[in-house]
Amino acid sequence: MFKKSKRFSFTAALMACGILLVSGLCGCGGAKTDLTYDKSGSKPVVVYRTYQAIAPIYNPDAPQIIVYGDGSVIEKKGPYEYTGGMLESGGVDALLRELESEGYFSLKQDYSSGEPVAGGVTETVTVNLSTKDYEVNVENGSDPSGWENIVSAVTGLDVSGAEAYTPPGVVLFAGEEADPGNREILKWPGGAEDLADAAAGEGFKLEGDSAAAAWKAVGESFEREDEIVWEGGGKYYSYVYASPVFPGVSD
């Protein structure tokens, strides 16, 4: 009688564990990641960045890829060039499942050799889920297993209807110049106070039409070969650049 009860208890435990494994909750086989997420167009689900020690005018810290919950995707094509498009239906879910299959959610947060590498690049993939936010930073040469496939999954998305995209906000930077010298002088298209405010502190945030005007002006000047200065409110400014601000993406 005692042996029969013991067998029954063991069998029942196995059945219970099997049921829980199906639901992804049993510790017997390891819990699966809850891949639910905010499906709005203002909450980023996946963000890919690269960091490199180059001049900030090149916007090296700006996101390379942003995938929102509604399937919209913003991609960096150049320091002042972005496009916006859409994934096909179910594309966000498919991306998350691929990241899971490549082991992303089991990686630790930082992978580094501990020694700075001249010109080295650090890649960051951030995933924001309903129950938890993840971030993995990988220094060039310290790649964990599967990292190349993880990055390829994010950067190789099939985005349709891509068009030029202007960020809704920018942080404007500038330095006041006492004398423009022989450099070409351009008239600042936005408010004269924009450059003054940008030069007074560590950047000045612009939104809406002011941000769009600044983004366009700086982008066009970035492509010029000759060194220029901007004139605004009777003063001159150099080293003028704009860092993009995207919905839901922290600096």
Protein Blocks (a to p, Z undefined) as FASTA:
>chain_A
ZZmmmmmmmmmmmmmmmmmmmnopafklopaddfbdcfbfkbcfbdcdddddddfklomm
bcfbdcdfkopacddfbfkbccdddddehklmmmmmmmmmnommmpcfbdcehiacehia
cdddddddfkbccdddddehiacehklmmmmmmmmcccehiacdddfbdcddddddfbgo
jadcdddfbdfklmmmmmmmgcjadehjllmmmmmmmmmmmmpmbdcdddeehiacehia
cddddehiaZZ
